[in-house]
Amino acid sequence: MGAFDYISSFCSYTYSNAKTKRKPLQTVEIKVKMDCDGCERRVRNVVRRMKGVKSVEVNRKQSRITVNGHVDPNKVLKRVKSTGKKAEFWPYIPQHMVYYPFAPGMYDKRAPTGHIRNPTQAFPAANTPGENYVSLFSDDNVHGACSIM
């Protein structure tokens, strides 16, 4: 290894450490009400100009914007709100992906067809204590077993 190779590897090492870390590639979905082509164009252009954005898809029928790229979701939301539109993160998921889609609080009239709201309530909690059915039919609990039968 020559002196030139040593110096070039040293320079490239220090240069690569000086770079800022890049955000991971992710998809951000935002719900924003768009009434016309002008609203759609304004929101699309504002998001497209952000650093790290790879693609922007706008679905005006569902009031949905999908942004792919190396971006921070909160900054994308803030940028969309800067247009004067009311915006929030996309709160819906497809109905077939949920364990129990008919749980109370899941149905939303404004949700697109085949989607439900607030999926965290649909999954049964893993750490909640269930009823202990074995103790209902034990010899120590004679009165409890008789009331069930």
Residue frames as qw, qx, qy, qz and C-alpha x, y, z in Angstrom:
[[0.000, 0.893, 0.451, 0.000, 0.00, 0.00, 0.00],
 [0.466, 0.345, 0.004, 0.814, 1.51, 3.23, -1.10],
 [0.141, -0.257, -0.358, 0.887, 1.46, 6.62, 0.54],
 [0.284, -0.047, -0.313, -0.905, -1.14, 7.90, -1.92],
 [0.538, -0.316, -0.731, -0.279, -3.52, 5.03, -1.10],
 [0.400, -0.339, -0.642, 0.559, -3.06, 5.65, 2.61],
 [0.014, 0.189, 0.127, -0.974, -3.84, 9.36, 2.27],
 [0.401, -0.122, -0.488, -0.766, -6.83, 8.77, 0.00],
 [0.529, -0.368, -0.764, -0.032, -8.31, 6.16, 2.37],
 [0.285, -0.321, -0.501, 0.751, -7.75, 8.54, 5.29],
 [0.150, 0.083, -0.100, -0.980, -9.48, 11.42, 3.47],
 [0.493, -0.225, -0.623, -0.564, -12.43, 9.31, 2.41],
 [0.466, -0.348, -0.760, 0.291, -12.79, 8.00, 5.98],
 [0.127, -0.314, -0.368, 0.866, -12.90, 11.45, 7.52],
 [0.272, 0.007, -0.324, -0.906, -15.22, 12.73, 4.79],
 [0.492, -0.290, -0.753, -0.328, -17.69, 9.85, 5.28],
 [0.374, -0.407, -0.678, 0.484, -17.85, 10.46, 9.03],
 [0.019, -0.188, -0.112, 0.975, -18.52, 14.14, 8.47],
 [0.308, -0.260, -0.610, -0.682, -21.71, 13.33, 6.54],
 [0.508, -0.140, 0.416, -0.742, -24.96, 13.58, 8.39],
 [0.269, 0.096, 0.957, -0.039, -26.90, 10.38, 8.85],
 [0.331, -0.062, -0.518, -0.786, -29.59, 9.88, 6.28],
 [0.620, -0.017, 0.443, -0.647, -33.13, 9.18, 7.42],
 [0.369, 0.041, 0.918, 0.141, -34.44, 5.73, 6.49],
 [0.255, -0.066, -0.586, -0.766, -36.60, 5.33, 3.40],
 [0.147, 0.315, 0.827, -0.442, -40.21, 5.34, 4.54],
 [0.092, -0.468, -0.629, -0.614, -43.76, 5.94, 3.43],
 [0.050, 0.240, 0.481, -0.842, -45.82, 8.69, 5.07],
 [0.068, -0.513, -0.735, -0.439, -49.57, 8.79, 4.55],
 [0.008, 0.198, 0.337, -0.921, -51.51, 11.94, 5.38],
 [0.101, 0.661, 0.737, 0.098, -55.22, 12.70, 5.31],
 [0.061, -0.352, -0.032, 0.934, -55.97, 16.18, 3.96],
 [0.428, 0.672, 0.570, -0.201, -59.19, 17.53, 2.45],
 [0.159, -0.241, 0.453, 0.844, -58.71, 18.72, -1.13],
 [0.473, 0.570, 0.462, -0.487, -61.65, 20.22, -3.00],
 [0.598, 0.776, 0.006, -0.200, -60.26, 21.14, -6.40],
 [0.848, 0.359, -0.051, 0.386, -57.31, 20.69, -8.77],
 [0.141, 0.805, -0.260, 0.515, -55.69, 23.84, -7.37],
 [0.643, -0.630, 0.336, -0.277, -55.68, 22.47, -3.82],
 [0.978, -0.006, 0.164, 0.129, -54.26, 19.19, -5.04],
 [0.646, 0.601, -0.104, 0.460, -51.53, 20.93, -7.05],
 [0.130, -0.829, 0.300, -0.454, -50.59, 23.24, -4.17],
 [0.787, -0.490, 0.343, -0.149, -50.23, 20.39, -1.67],
 [0.943, 0.204, 0.110, 0.237, -48.33, 18.21, -4.15],
 [0.480, 0.715, -0.170, 0.479, -45.85, 20.99, -5.02],
 [0.346, -0.793, 0.338, -0.370, -45.22, 21.92, -1.39],
 [0.872, -0.334, 0.356, -0.027, -44.41, 18.33, -0.46],
 [0.871, 0.411, 0.064, 0.261, -42.45, 17.62, -3.63],
 [0.268, 0.836, -0.263, 0.399, -40.03, 20.48, -2.89],
 [0.668, -0.676, 0.290, -0.114, -38.98, 18.94, 0.43],
 [0.183, 0.627, -0.757, -0.008, -35.48, 17.52, 0.67],
 [0.228, -0.197, 0.940, -0.161, -35.40, 13.71, 0.53],
 [0.697, 0.335, 0.388, -0.501, -38.79, 13.18, -1.14],
 [0.278, -0.124, 0.839, 0.451, -38.68, 10.50, -3.86],
 [0.127, -0.318, -0.724, -0.598, -42.34, 10.41, -4.93],
 [0.282, 0.167, 0.443, -0.834, -45.69, 11.98, -4.06],
 [0.128, -0.311, -0.849, -0.408, -49.03, 10.34, -4.83],
 [0.288, 0.077, 0.311, -0.902, -52.26, 12.24, -4.31],
 [0.110, -0.371, -0.892, -0.234, -55.66, 10.54, -4.16],
 [0.199, -0.165, 0.086, -0.962, -58.21, 13.34, -3.99],
 [0.648, -0.299, -0.506, -0.484, -61.17, 10.95, -3.80],
 [0.744, -0.363, -0.517, 0.216, -59.87, 9.46, -0.55],
 [0.186, -0.943, 0.131, -0.242, -58.33, 12.77, 0.65],
 [0.871, -0.379, 0.204, 0.235, -55.00, 10.98, 0.93],
 [0.343, 0.839, -0.421, 0.022, -51.37, 11.87, 0.18],
 [0.949, -0.206, 0.111, 0.212, -48.65, 9.20, 0.10],
 [0.155, 0.902, -0.401, 0.029, -45.06, 10.44, 0.32],
 [0.963, -0.061, -0.003, 0.261, -42.09, 8.10, -0.24],
 [0.428, 0.736, -0.275, 0.446, -38.58, 9.14, 0.62],
 [0.591, -0.091, -0.497, 0.628, -35.99, 9.90, 3.26],
 [0.162, -0.571, -0.052, -0.804, -38.19, 12.32, 5.24],
 [0.012, -0.064, -0.744, 0.665, -39.38, 12.97, 8.76],
 [0.088, -0.549, -0.799, -0.231, -43.15, 12.30, 9.03],
 [0.184, -0.745, -0.426, 0.479, -43.72, 15.24, 11.38],
 [0.134, -0.431, 0.259, 0.854, -42.01, 17.65, 8.98],
 [0.004, -0.221, -0.765, -0.604, -44.15, 16.40, 6.10],
 [0.159, -0.686, -0.706, 0.068, -47.30, 16.93, 8.18],
 [0.207, -0.675, -0.158, 0.691, -46.14, 20.40, 9.18],
 [0.117, -0.193, 0.499, 0.837, -45.41, 21.28, 5.54],
 [0.069, -0.440, -0.796, -0.409, -48.88, 20.13, 4.44],
 [0.210, -0.751, -0.546, 0.306, -50.48, 22.18, 7.22],
 [0.240, -0.433, 0.086, 0.864, -48.56, 25.23, 6.03],
 [0.036, 0.238, 0.640, 0.730, -50.83, 25.31, 2.95],
 [0.377, -0.098, 0.160, -0.907, -53.76, 26.20, 5.21],
 [0.723, -0.106, -0.547, -0.408, -55.39, 22.79, 4.98],
 [0.684, -0.458, 0.432, -0.369, -56.40, 20.69, 7.95],
 [0.677, 0.367, -0.636, -0.048, -54.17, 17.61, 7.90],
 [0.683, -0.480, 0.488, -0.253, -53.52, 14.55, 10.06],
 [0.068, -0.336, 0.921, 0.184, -51.71, 11.25, 9.71],
 [0.599, -0.012, -0.591, -0.540, -53.71, 8.63, 7.82],
 [0.442, -0.296, 0.636, -0.559, -55.81, 6.99, 10.58],
 [0.885, 0.149, 0.106, -0.428, -57.26, 4.10, 8.55],
 [0.170, -0.363, 0.891, 0.211, -56.08, 0.60, 7.68],
 [0.527, 0.028, -0.658, -0.537, -57.65, -2.04, 5.42],
 [0.749, -0.313, 0.174, -0.558, -60.39, -3.97, 7.15],
 [0.955, 0.080, -0.280, -0.051, -58.99, -7.41, 6.27],
 [0.488, 0.439, -0.562, 0.502, -55.76, -6.72, 8.21],
 [0.322, -0.441, 0.445, -0.709, -57.48, -6.44, 11.59],
 [0.068, 0.005, -0.975, 0.211, -58.16, -9.34, 13.93],
 [0.022, 0.584, 0.782, -0.215, -61.62, -8.12, 14.99],
 [0.144, 0.213, 0.256, 0.932, -62.84, -5.25, 12.76],
 [0.348, -0.609, -0.501, -0.507, -66.29, -4.97, 14.35],
 [0.443, -0.327, -0.549, 0.628, -65.06, -3.87, 17.79],
 [0.056, -0.917, -0.379, 0.112, -66.75, -0.78, 19.24],
 [0.176, -0.860, 0.157, 0.453, -65.21, 2.47, 18.00],
 [0.521, -0.143, 0.634, 0.553, -63.77, 0.97, 14.82],
 [0.363, 0.611, 0.617, 0.338, -66.41, 2.09, 12.35],
 [0.096, -0.515, -0.016, 0.852, -66.11, 5.59, 10.90],
 [0.542, 0.706, 0.420, -0.176, -68.53, 7.05, 8.34],
 [0.236, 0.899, -0.256, -0.266, -65.77, 9.11, 6.72],
 [0.498, -0.395, 0.724, 0.267, -63.47, 6.11, 6.25],
 [0.414, 0.386, -0.591, -0.575, -62.95, 4.93, 2.67],
 [0.921, 0.014, -0.105, -0.376, -64.66, 1.73, 1.61],
 [0.916, 0.095, -0.350, 0.172, -62.99, -1.33, 3.14],
 [0.364, 0.366, -0.483, 0.707, -61.07, 0.67, 5.77],
 [0.565, -0.703, -0.432, 0.001, -61.57, 1.06, 9.52],
 [0.013, 0.820, -0.252, 0.513, -60.34, 3.55, 12.11],
 [0.378, -0.653, 0.513, -0.408, -58.14, 3.15, 15.20],
 [0.813, 0.136, -0.556, -0.108, -56.77, -0.38, 14.85],
 [0.155, 0.358, -0.758, 0.523, -55.12, -0.48, 18.29],
 [0.573, -0.136, 0.439, -0.678, -58.48, -1.20, 19.91],
 [0.846, 0.192, -0.277, -0.412, -59.15, -4.15, 17.63],
 [0.599, 0.279, -0.726, 0.193, -56.30, -6.34, 18.83],
 [0.763, -0.596, -0.239, -0.072, -56.75, -8.16, 22.14],
 [0.107, -0.837, 0.471, -0.256, -54.26, -6.99, 24.73],
 [0.715, 0.222, -0.649, 0.132, -51.60, -9.58, 25.46],
 [0.265, 0.170, -0.695, 0.646, -51.03, -8.71, 29.11],
 [0.540, -0.309, 0.099, -0.777, -54.63, -8.42, 30.32],
 [0.175, -0.100, 0.944, -0.261, -55.58, -11.15, 32.76],
 [0.520, -0.137, -0.586, -0.606, -58.37, -13.33, 31.44],
 [0.759, -0.363, 0.194, -0.504, -60.89, -15.24, 33.48],
 [0.004, 0.356, -0.931, 0.080, -59.50, -18.35, 35.00],
 [0.764, -0.059, -0.295, -0.570, -62.05, -20.97, 33.95],
 [0.587, 0.082, -0.783, 0.190, -60.21, -23.75, 35.72],
 [0.031, 0.046, -0.651, 0.757, -60.95, -22.21, 39.11],
 [0.575, -0.078, -0.048, -0.813, -64.67, -22.08, 38.32],
 [0.889, -0.038, -0.340, -0.306, -64.89, -25.87, 38.26],
 [0.294, 0.375, -0.783, 0.401, -62.54, -26.70, 41.10],
 [0.561, -0.394, -0.724, 0.077, -63.50, -28.76, 44.17],
 [0.277, -0.225, -0.428, 0.831, -62.72, -25.80, 46.41],
 [0.254, 0.143, -0.033, -0.956, -65.33, -23.60, 44.68],
 [0.148, 0.300, 0.942, -0.009, -68.43, -25.73, 45.01],
 [0.234, 0.695, 0.467, -0.494, -70.95, -22.86, 44.90],
 [0.156, 0.615, -0.350, -0.689, -69.44, -21.27, 41.76],
 [0.013, 0.113, -0.912, -0.393, -69.55, -24.52, 39.84],
 [0.166, 0.461, 0.853, -0.181, -73.15, -25.15, 40.83],
 [0.235, 0.706, 0.208, -0.635, -74.27, -21.72, 39.68],
 [0.162, 0.460, -0.600, -0.634, -72.77, -22.28, 36.22],
 [0.077, -0.076, -0.965, -0.238, -74.30, -25.72, 35.77]]
